[in-house]
Every structure is written in C-alpha cells, then in structure tokens.
C-alpha cells in the first residue's frame, strides 16, 4: 500500500536528518572546543611573552653597551709609567713619600743636595715598582668584571628570548593540532550526513525499482502510487502518494 511506502521513506528521511543533525552538532561542539583551546594557548603565550619582556629589554640594553665597549673591555692592559701615575692613590702616595724623603734629608742637613735628590728619585722608582703589579691586577679585575656583568645581562636577555620562542612554538603547535582536530570533526560530520542521505536515496531507488517491476499487479499493492516531494528540514525528500 502507498501509505506503507510513505511511512517507510518518511522514517528513513527522519533518520537521515537525525544523523546529519547529530553529526553537525558534534562537529560544531568540537570546533568550538578547538577554538577555545587555541585561544587559551594564545593567551598563555601572550602572558609569557609579557612576563619575559623586561628581561629581553635588559638583554638588549646590555648588548648595546657591550658592543660599544667591546674594544675597550677586550684590549690588552697597558700599565706604563704614565698609566701608573693616573691610577687612584698613586699621586697621593708619591707626594707624601717625597715630602717624607725631603724632610728626612733636611733633618740630616742635606737639604736639596744631590743625595737628597737621589733619595727622592729612589723613592719614586721604588713606589712604581711596588705598586705596578697591584695596579695591573686591579685594572685586569675591573675590566673583566665590567665585561662579565654586561655579558651576564646579555645572556639573561638571550635566555628570555629563547623561552619566548619556545612558548610561541608550543602555542602554535597546540593551536594547529586543535584546528586540525576541528577540521577532522567537521569532515566526519559531513561524511556522516552524506552517508545517511545516500543510504536513504538507495532505499528509495530500491523501492522505486520494486514498484516498477511489480506495482502493476493490481489489488491493494499500491500499483497506482505516484511520487511527489516533501520538504523535511533543510532537505527535499521524495515520497510516495496513493
């Protein structure tokens, strides 16, 4: 009977629509979850980048300072007499020592004699010899400390930049994986919808073939049934009418 065919095809249409609706809802939910995950990862990356920004800035400033002073801080230490005389405390010690030498000579009645002058020269030479190594070591220490401090700050900035890059790579990888998962879910939903509609179409085709072969037998077999269409949701479905 025609109403039986209509009921069968209608049930198939409802089943196809239900399958498609469920698949689309599942795909939509997964796409939304993927976007939320991607946004969360991007937010965490931006937070990490912001937290590390001061350290990157310190490294940039230190790098510029080290570059500007690189020749000064890596050149050999020169400690000649002229340089030695410019070191802290040397002139004071020399002045005080010469005064003491002159006073000692005057107390012995030598005044500005040759012996007094020789004593002053001897003192000056001895002061240079005794302080040279200390002043050289001090210069090396100061130069090394200045270089190392700037270099450590450069390393701080470099490490912060590397951590920022690693965080960015991880965020990009996670977001890409989430988007791929969303795409796969959408494709699975589309495939499920297509398969359900295809199955319905096959059933209708099989029924139409059956009617073509056996529908003219008369009686209550529904031989006089015709086909029309009916809108079901977003789909136009064929239905059998008496």
C-alpha positions in Angstrom: 0.0 0.0 0.0 1.2 3.5 -0.8 0.8 4.7 2.8 3.3 2.0 3.9 5.8 3.2 1.4 5.3 6.7 2.5 5.8 5.7 6.1 9.0 3.8 5.3 10.5 6.6 3.3 9.4 9.2 5.8 11.1 7.2 8.6 14.2 7.0 6.5 14.2 10.8 5.9 13.8 11.4 9.7 16.7 9.0 10.4 18.9 10.8 7.8 18.0 14.2 9.2 18.7 13.0 12.8 22.0 11.5 11.8 23.0 14.7 9.9 21.9 16.9 12.8 23.8 14.9 15.4 26.9 14.8 13.3 26.8 18.6 12.7 26.2 19.3 16.4 29.1 17.1 17.3 31.3 18.8 14.7 30.2 22.3 15.9 30.9 21.4 19.5 34.4 20.1 18.7 35.2 23.2 16.5 34.2 25.5 19.4 36.3 23.5 21.8 39.2 23.6 19.4 38.9 27.4 19.1 38.7 27.8 22.9 41.8 25.7 23.3 43.6 27.7 20.6 42.6 31.0 22.3 43.7 29.7 25.7 47.1 28.7 24.3 47.5 32.1 22.6 46.5 33.9 25.8 49.1 31.9 27.8 51.7 32.7 25.2 50.9 36.4 25.3 51.2 36.3 29.1 54.5 34.5 29.0 55.8 37.0 26.4 54.7 39.9 28.5 56.4 38.4 31.6 59.7 37.9 29.8 59.7 41.3 28.1 61.7 43.1 30.9 64.4 40.5 30.7 64.6 40.8 26.9 64.8 44.5 27.3 67.7 44.3 29.8 69.5 42.0 27.4 69.0 44.4 24.5 70.4 47.3 26.5 73.3 45.3 27.8 74.1 44.0 24.3 74.3 47.6 23.0 76.6 48.6 25.9 78.8 45.6 25.5 79.0 46.2 21.7 80.0 49.8 22.3 82.7 48.9 24.9 83.9 45.7 23.3 87.2 47.1 22.1 87.8 48.8 25.5 87.0 45.7 27.5 88.9 43.2 25.4 92.0 45.1 24.6 95.3 44.2 26.4 96.0 46.0 29.7 98.8 48.6 29.3 100.4 49.7 32.6 103.3 52.0 31.7 104.6 54.8 33.9 102.1 57.3 32.5 99.2 55.0 33.1 100.5 54.0 36.5 100.7 57.7 37.6 97.0 58.0 36.7 95.8 55.2 38.9 93.9 56.0 42.1 96.1 56.9 45.1 99.4 56.8 43.3 99.9 60.6 43.1 99.0 61.0 46.8 101.4 58.3 47.9 104.1 59.8 45.7 103.6 63.3 47.0 103.5 62.1 50.6 106.6 59.9 50.1 108.6 62.6 48.5 107.8 65.0 51.3 108.9 62.5 53.9 112.1 61.9 52.0 112.9 65.6 51.7 112.1 66.2 55.4 114.4 63.4 56.3 117.2 64.8 54.2 116.6 68.3 55.6 116.8 66.9 59.1 120.2 65.5 58.3 121.3 68.8 56.9 121.3 67.6 53.3 118.6 70.0 52.1 118.4 69.8 48.3 121.7 68.2 47.8 122.5 65.5 45.3 121.9 62.9 48.0 118.5 64.3 48.8 117.5 64.3 45.1 118.8 60.8 44.7 116.8 59.7 47.7 113.6 61.2 46.1 114.3 59.5 42.8 114.9 56.2 44.5 111.6 56.6 46.4 109.7 57.3 43.3 111.2 54.3 41.5 110.5 52.1 44.4 106.9 53.3 44.6 106.4 52.5 41.0 107.9 49.0 41.3 106.0 48.1 44.4 102.6 49.3 43.1 102.8 48.3 39.5 101.6 44.7 39.9 98.8 45.7 42.2 97.6 48.3 39.9 97.9 46.0 36.9 95.9 43.3 38.7 93.3 45.9 39.7 92.9 47.0 36.1 92.5 43.4 34.9 89.9 42.7 37.5 87.9 45.9 36.8 88.0 45.2 33.0 87.0 41.6 33.5 84.2 42.4 35.9 82.7 45.0 33.6 82.8 42.6 30.7 81.3 39.7 32.7 78.5 41.7 34.2 77.4 43.0 30.8 77.8 39.5 29.3 75.6 38.0 32.0 72.9 40.5 31.3 73.1 39.7 27.6 72.7 36.0 28.5 69.6 36.9 30.6 68.1 38.6 27.6 69.1 35.7 25.3 67.5 33.1 27.6 64.3 35.2 27.9 64.1 35.4 24.1 64.7 31.7 23.7 61.9 30.9 26.3 59.6 33.3 24.4 60.4 31.5 21.2 59.8 28.1 22.7 56.5 29.2 24.2 55.5 30.6 20.8 56.3 27.3 19.0 54.4 25.3 21.6 51.4 27.6 21.3 51.4 27.4 17.5 51.8 23.6 17.5 48.9 23.2 20.0 46.6 25.6 18.1 47.4 23.9 14.9 46.6 20.5 16.4 43.3 21.8 17.7 42.4 23.3 14.3 43.2 20.0 12.6 41.0 18.2 15.1 38.2 20.6 14.4 38.6 20.1 10.6 38.5 16.3 11.0 35.4 16.6 13.1 33.7 18.8 10.5 34.7 16.4 7.8 33.4 13.4 9.8 30.1 15.3 10.3 29.8 16.0 6.6 30.6 12.4 5.7 28.0 11.1 8.2 25.4 13.4 6.8 26.3 12.4 3.2 26.2 8.7 4.1 22.8 8.9 5.7 21.3 10.7 2.8 23.0 8.3 0.4 21.5 5.4 2.3 18.1 6.9 2.1 18.4 7.5 -1.6 19.4 3.9 -2.1 16.4 2.7 -0.2 14.1 5.0 -2.3 15.7 3.8 -5.5 15.2 0.2 -4.5 11.6 0.8 -3.7 11.0 2.6 -7.0 12.6 -0.3 -8.8 10.3 -2.7 -7.0 7.2 -0.7 -7.9 8.3 -0.5 -11.5 8.6 -4.3 -11.7 5.7 -5.4 -9.5 3.5 -2.4 -9.0 1.1 -3.2 -11.9 -0.2 -6.3 -10.3 -3.4 -4.6 -9.1 -5.3 -5.2 -5.9 -4.1 -3.3 -2.8 -0.4 -3.5 -3.8 -0.2 0.2 -4.3 0.2 0.0 -8.1 -1.4 3.3 -8.6 1.1 5.1 -6.3 2.8 8.2 -7.6 5.8 10.2 -6.3 5.9 13.7 -5.0 8.4 15.7 -2.9 8.2 16.9 0.6 10.4 19.4 2.5 11.8 17.9 5.6 14.1 20.3 7.5 16.8 21.5 5.1 16.2 18.6 2.7 13.7 17.9 -0.1 12.7 14.3 0.1 10.7 12.1 -2.4 7.5 10.5 -1.0 5.1 8.0 -2.5 1.4 9.1 -2.7 -1.6 6.9 -3.4 
